[in-house]
Amino acid sequence: MLNFKDYNPLEGKQLQIMDEKGNLNESLRPAELTDELLIDIYKKMTLLREMDKKAASLQRQGRMGVFASSYGQEASVIASSMAMGKEDWIVPAYRQQGAIIAKNLPISNFFLYYKGNEVASRLPRESHLFPVAIPVGSQPLHAAGLGMAARLKGDQTCAIAYFGEGATSEGETLEAFNFAGVYKANTIFFCENNQWAISTPRLRQTAAKTIAQKGVAFGFDGIQVDGNDPFAVFAATLAARKRAAEGEGPTLIESFTYRLGDHTSADSAKKYRDPAEVEPWHDKEPLLRTRLYLTQKGLWDDQKEEDLANEVYNQVGIAVAEAEKTPNQTIDDIFDYTFAELTPTLQEQKSYLKQFYPET
Ligand SMILES: Cc1ncc(C[n+]2csc(CCOP(=O)(O)OP(=O)(O)O)c2C)c(N)n1
């Protein structure tokens, strides 16, 4: 099992198990990540990329709203959430549609949500997946609370929060780190450091040398991993999960990756980001290197790739059709789930809206 002490973020150490060419350091490979599981992770990452591709096209056609793509960051969300147990809680931000795949929930939820249909936020309770949360910095608090509850109950389950490096400049994130550290919460803080918070580059985000070292400041381990290496992401998450479940407290994982696309479909990164900076990251992206590894091992070939491409294309097509035929939420749905009793202002707003949509 991975020893976090070997990767002190203050010394700028980073965990990498598979390099850009698909070469593996077998001595660091977690036994749990078999080739079979890696193929599953590869398939899920490919599905995620197809979902993002389709969503971009739907948004341009006016069939979906603004959304955030995971392009280039697929290993971060898929390999980490696949290292979590079935009962564990996942608290995604707005870029982690991959968690829906990892939790085996209908991917139509992703399209539904960004079509503006709140029905997509009503996930099955037993899935232990939180709905999308757009407020930057809110996810770590939820996962700290869930992890503290698990610890108090003596549960072996834990919670993982996803957020970007920009979110680590929010007070809420640091408050979550503090509580989780003091109460030894069963929590994993998973930061997808994709180098940009909209137009704010990493160097302007914090003077800290690494994001991972922020864990050290709060009294728990932080580790920086190559976020485009599914082996490293999986190994760190698995080790952090084991520690949390054994009552040893939280871990901060900094998944060092790169946002290959725009911040969202409403953004144009070309306005603030030099394309020359982006270019080399295309050679480091996670699908490419996983395919190289699998091909070198004789586990993958062009035919399998073509079959997979057809499979995910069809799967996404079916999910979009499903989302487009799902009835919209009612006016009641918009108001009824936050307060036990509506406040007078909200009551007034609800009645006002109902005049225009009496049938809902
Ligand atoms: C509290 C809050 N402030 C501002 C925003 C607007 N906003 C949306 S995403 C974003 C940048 C977040 O960057 P980062 O945390 O690095 O995550 P990334 O989007 O790169 O995954 C901002 C400022 C928001 N959603 N919530």
The ligand as an ORCA input file, in Angstrom:
! r2SCAN-3c Opt
* xyz 1 1
  C     -18.988     30.763     -4.935
  C     -18.798     30.915     -6.421
  N     -18.087     31.940     -6.907
  C     -17.902     32.060     -8.236
  C     -18.456     31.149     -9.107
  C     -18.236     31.299    -10.611
  N     -17.272     30.257    -11.035
  C     -17.687     29.117    -11.578
  S     -16.453     28.077    -11.889
  C     -15.298     29.168    -11.357
  C     -13.825     28.832    -11.379
  C     -13.521     27.624    -10.575
  O     -12.225     27.165    -10.846
  P     -11.668     25.870    -10.176
  O     -12.084     25.809     -8.739
  O     -10.210     25.798    -10.431
  O     -12.426     24.675    -10.893
  P     -12.550     24.296    -12.452
  O     -13.782     25.002    -12.964
  O     -11.308     24.702    -13.140
  O     -12.777     22.829    -12.463
  C     -15.908     30.339    -10.917
  C     -15.189     31.505    -10.368
  C     -19.217     30.089     -8.562
  N     -19.778     29.150     -9.308
  N     -19.352     29.983     -7.199
*
